[in-house]
């Protein structure tokens, strides 16, 4: 079965080298694997939670779209779209919101972090906190569940959100599925190097630490200038240097082949000057990023072209989202009043209440099965059997052969139940499984 992989990028800022190495590059590589169906999107509804500057939102989503395309995303292969082009996502968000417990959202890291900061600052606990921030994980769950993604590549800080998406999926399935699962339970995929590219000061590269190396912004000169600011120790040229734990070396590794990594370390141990090491790092990164930057500039000069690509992506995504959402609306009771539609729903729910075999184990350690009528009343009761397998085989045979197997089956009719009752129930089951 194909694995669906889905990830989104919040469109609030400009991308840095850490986003490229930690998210974009591995996502594009994974999208080329056989048996993988990828969904990548601009999380622009999420962006509104963090940013109320329309110009910045507009610019960022264009830049991020252009970045993915420049990095080599094959939009024939993957489904690439803006979250805000899929109206089914906010609609699903509401359905999920109605089955999400507030207590669980209280424990979401982003919200809790904001509350803790307020409390520490002697502010009202919820000062400056919007419902958008509070409900952030539910919107994210809708992003994921809308497309039944199996795998969600994210940074470590997002793992809790994936767990919340699983919980809400499970709850929805349980409440409305009648044994049918609408939603796949997604798994977080935290890549080893994801989000771990260090910034100029050695801490995780992040805009909020102001230690980021821009991906395209500032061009080749900007890249060189940022690399020059990477913090190193103060060993002089010619002095042996310990490469381990140096941000510069870790960034080098992210772009180097195994042989290059070895050579670079050896050169540092032999006394390579930090200035020279930075020059080598710049050349290595520029050789890979330079061509992407050129494609990026070309794309940014033709926003209509990007718009067309995203419209195609939205149509592809909605072709999947709309039918699932229609099913979900039915399931929760948002149904058409037209007679034909009502009859179809009745037929479906009648089917959902067929006679039912149940297998179980009693305190005596033996295995049993029974057949209940659609209304739950007992029709047939088995004797105790030695194994669950025996019980399973009898159930299978009764389902398959119907009343013909009754003579041999180790079962007894419940009080007041006639042979005709049992035969009718078995025939009904058989017919349902055949039709
Ligand atoms: N919250 C994610 C982040 O900030 C972005 C995001 C939104 C996302 N929806 C998603 C990631 C769904 C994966 C799946 O990084």
Boltz pocket constraint, residues with backbone or C-beta under 6 A from the ligand:
constraints:
  - pocket:
      binder: B
      contacts: [[A, 6], [A, 7], [A, 8], [A, 9], [A, 10], [A, 43], [A, 46], [A, 139], [A, 140], [A, 143], [A, 144], [A, 152], [A, 153], [A, 154], [A, 158]]
      max_distance: 6.0
